[in-house]
Amino acid sequence: MPHTARPATLTRVAEEPFHDVEQAWFWTMGALRARHGGSRSGGGAVKRPCEPDDVVKCLDHLYRNRRIDLGHARVLRVWGERRVAPDVRRASEHLDAVLWDEAMDRLAWPLRMKGIVV
């Protein structure tokens, strides 16, 4: 009796958008860091509606249209790597917190339009 292969079952994993821009940004930074470290894993149990590059492209678009500047980008990189937002109540973090909030506000709309953030 010949062996017949069973048809592969396709399981569709629902894509879950991020709850807010900060969550999307921290996920993006973690994924970029893993990629830089040589990880090929898709990472995480939750399927996201984007790739890290999609978030970076939105940020690049804002920069090219002068909606954010290098100060915003620096703050996003530094605090994104730390995986915590700067605290406006701390004097040493106050300016970074202002830039962070501006960048998060400006990044929110394009990420919502793409379905990356709810």
C-alpha positions as CSV (number, residue, x, y, z in Angstrom):
1,M,0.0,0.0,0.0
2,P,1.6,3.3,-1.1
3,H,2.2,6.0,1.5
4,T,0.1,9.1,0.8
5,A,1.1,12.4,2.3
6,R,-1.4,14.2,4.4
7,P,-2.4,17.6,3.2
8,A,-0.7,20.3,5.2
9,T,-3.0,22.2,7.5
10,L,-2.7,25.9,7.3
11,T,-3.1,27.7,10.5
12,R,-3.7,31.4,10.2
13,V,-2.3,33.4,13.0
14,A,-4.3,36.6,13.6
15,E,-2.2,39.7,13.5
16,E,-2.4,41.8,16.6
17,P,-1.8,45.6,16.3
18,F,0.0,47.4,19.0
19,H,-1.9,49.1,21.7
20,D,0.1,52.3,21.5
21,V,3.0,53.9,19.7
22,E,5.5,53.3,22.5
23,Q,4.7,49.6,22.4
24,A,5.3,49.5,18.6
25,W,8.6,51.5,19.0
26,F,10.0,49.3,21.7
27,W,9.1,46.2,19.7
28,T,10.7,47.7,16.7
29,M,13.9,48.5,18.6
30,G,14.0,45.0,20.1
31,A,13.5,43.4,16.6
32,L,16.2,45.6,15.1
33,R,18.6,44.7,17.9
34,A,17.9,41.0,17.5
35,R,18.5,41.3,13.7
36,H,21.7,43.2,14.3
37,G,22.8,40.4,16.6
38,G,22.2,37.8,13.9
39,S,18.9,36.5,15.0
40,R,16.7,35.1,12.2
41,S,13.8,34.3,14.5
42,G,10.5,35.9,13.8
43,G,10.4,36.3,17.6
44,G,7.5,36.4,19.9
45,A,4.3,34.5,20.2
46,V,2.2,37.3,18.8
47,K,2.1,37.9,15.1
48,R,2.3,41.7,14.4
49,P,0.8,43.5,11.4
50,C,4.2,44.8,10.2
51,E,7.9,44.3,10.0
52,P,10.3,46.5,12.0
53,D,11.3,48.2,8.7
54,D,7.7,49.4,8.3
55,V,7.9,51.4,11.5
56,V,11.3,52.8,10.6
57,K,10.0,53.8,7.1
58,C,7.2,55.8,8.8
59,L,9.8,57.5,11.0
60,D,12.0,58.2,7.9
61,H,9.0,59.8,6.2
62,L,8.5,62.1,9.1
63,Y,12.2,63.1,9.1
64,R,12.2,63.7,5.3
65,N,9.1,65.9,5.7
66,R,10.7,67.8,8.6
67,R,8.1,66.6,11.1
68,I,10.9,65.3,13.3
69,D,14.6,66.1,13.5
70,L,17.8,64.4,14.5
71,G,17.2,65.3,18.1
72,H,14.0,63.3,18.0
73,A,15.7,60.4,16.3
74,R,18.5,60.4,18.9
75,V,16.1,60.2,21.7
76,L,14.1,57.5,20.1
77,R,17.2,55.4,19.6
78,V,18.7,55.9,23.0
79,W,15.5,55.4,25.0
80,G,14.3,52.7,22.6
81,E,17.4,50.7,23.4
82,R,16.7,51.1,27.1
83,R,13.1,50.0,26.5
84,V,11.7,52.7,28.7
85,A,10.5,56.2,28.0
86,P,12.3,59.2,29.5
87,D,10.6,60.6,32.6
88,V,9.6,64.2,32.3
89,R,9.7,64.6,36.1
90,R,13.5,63.9,36.2
91,A,15.5,67.1,35.4
92,S,18.1,65.1,33.6
93,E,15.5,63.5,31.3
94,H,13.1,66.4,30.9
95,L,14.3,67.6,27.4
96,D,14.5,64.0,26.2
97,A,10.9,63.4,27.5
98,V,9.7,66.4,25.5
99,L,11.3,65.2,22.3
100,W,10.0,61.7,23.0
101,D,6.5,62.9,23.4
102,E,6.7,65.0,20.2
103,A,8.0,62.0,18.2
104,M,5.4,59.6,19.6
105,D,2.6,62.1,18.8
106,R,3.9,62.5,15.2
107,L,4.5,58.8,14.7
108,A,1.0,57.8,15.9
109,W,-1.0,58.9,12.9
110,P,1.0,57.1,10.2
111,L,1.2,53.9,12.3
112,R,-2.6,54.0,12.9
113,M,-3.2,54.6,9.2
114,K,-1.2,51.5,8.4
115,G,-3.0,49.4,11.0
116,I,0.1,48.9,13.1
117,V,-1.3,50.7,16.1
118,V,-5.0,50.7,17.2
